[in-house]
Amino acid sequence: MKIVLLCGGVGGSKLALGLYSEFPDADFSIIVNTADDLEILGLHISPDLDTVTYTLAALSNPDTGWGLAGDSFHALAMLASYGHDGWFQLGDRDLATHLTRTHLLRSGMSLSEATGRIVRSLGVRASILPMCDEKVSTRVRTAGGWLAFQEYFVKRRHADKPIAVTHDGVESASVGPAVRDALLAADRVVVAPSNPVVSIGPIMALPGMLEILRSRRERTVAVSPIVGGQAVSGPAGELMKSQGFQASAAGVAAMYASFIEALIIDKADRDLASTIEGMDVRPEVTDTIMPDLASKKRVARFAVEATRR
Amino acid sequence: MKIVLLCGGVGGSKLALGLYSEFPDADFSIIVNTADDLEILGLHISPDLDTVTYTLAALSNPDTGWGLAGDSFHALAMLASYGHDGWFQLGDRDLATHLTRTHLLRSGMSLSEATGRIVRSLGVRASILPMCDEKVSTRVRTAGGWLAFQEYFVKRRHADKPIAVTHDGVESASVGPAVRDALLAADRVVVAPSNPVVSIGPIMALPGMLEILRSRRERTVAVSPIVGGQAVSGPAGELMKSQGFQASAAGVAAMYASFIEALIIDKADRDLASTIEGMDVRPEVTDTIMPDLASKKRVARFAVEATRR
């Protein structure tokens, strides 16, 4: 079975791990948002790629969902001596990933190739694919002006109300052959419970991507990241409102309706089922919170089986 | 008093610390070899600049003479997962220096400017000046062929017999204004007990440098790094022989005779005094081994006073 997951970082990687664990024999490809990527001290940092990779490699920090378990921060402490503002946490072992990626990119590799090298080095058997090789940069407009995504999200802890969102560079980026081939060959396409605006949104915004996704609609299911009108984590609700959507599972259905056949919603959102059906999206109800591996695997199986109902 | 020291890494930094501690009110400039510099994973590493800087900042590892006291190696361990051959020890806090330098260089700063920023950040009041801003790369020829200096020195632990030495790029490098001005204004010029071939040699090989040094001969003194026919540390003896010089304090005198007025030799080399005098270099005899701060300060004062005798 060929499974493709569209995915952001911390939220989506839970379902990624569920699929990876529940379907160990599947041909599993994960298309990951890279519009959160940033450069710090000349290092190319891909937070979502790293989160997914570390999670599948069983190296991720269980307390935060990002970074490496047991990492230390000695380099970051020394960087402070040199006047570096350490708002973005760079762990010592994590730095090894950023150094390796940056070096491979400077040596002429594409981000896809560098990611493949890193993923294989850590023993992960899934294909983890950056959504594109070109630079795309999400920015969020707040009352104080436009902020780079990580400045909005990490540095200012998404405390500012978002007014608008842009993905700079996306119009000149392109869907790479590995991403296109994985989607066109997929038996199942799953949209992770990631932030619809800043994690799945950039993937959807790639030129030609919606046409590809729509051609796979009957095999595509999403898991709602909004439960009971609240994002499971992060600022998804506020960001959806900034785009004119409701901060609800119905809002998620509205965003994805053209390319998903079913939306998996939480039991808490049962009463939204008819609204979602009205958008020609089939609601599938289950417990979508994934605090442990058993629940991740259960939601993963539910998602894969939902596309066959 | 204006003091200038010509210096390599571990050996020379002992006298650098002696001068810095014994003459706290001096205007102290240290011209440091950069022909050992190397690039690892895209990071610009300047081992001698770092050793001198860390030593004067009281941050250096007392057991090795290089690196930072108490540093950890978590990034290096993770880099091994990515297939990186970790023969060059990159400590976590040390990485912060390499990242900062590399970032400043990529942002358009010269090596001199980047070094100044790093030195001031660590609270060092001396001027630590790279010998030049251009790239110069020492290579050592062995029976097995030419080796990059750090490959010869660190990776293969200078176990190969050196046959020849070259400083690639030195003919198109230039003495920068800060180095020139420091030398021309100096009351005292001291040549540290560094490796004459691969630490002081590259400095001497800069176009125009010998002329400047010769113009300061009556104020210039060197401390021999060879005691009793053996290098105090490292492969200085073998390297001197590869250049046709004796591995002795007399060989050091022969290499430096055109620009030093006096050579400080160890008591163990007392019997070489007349040979050295025959090269028109005045021998000054003292105990030159510097195991502790008191001895470093004593040799520092002896060197400064030797230029006045």
Interface residues (C-beta under 8 A of the other chain):
Chain A: L41 G42 L43 L68 D71 S72 H74 A75 L76 A77 M78 L79 S81 Y82 G83 H84 D92 R93 D94 L95 A96 T97 L99 T100 T102 H103 R106 R117 I118 S121 L122
Chain B: L41 G42 L43 L68 D71 S72 H74 A75 L76 A77 M78 L79 S81 Y82 G83 H84 D92 R93 D94 L95 A96 T97 L99 T100 T102 H103 R106 R117 I118 S121 L122
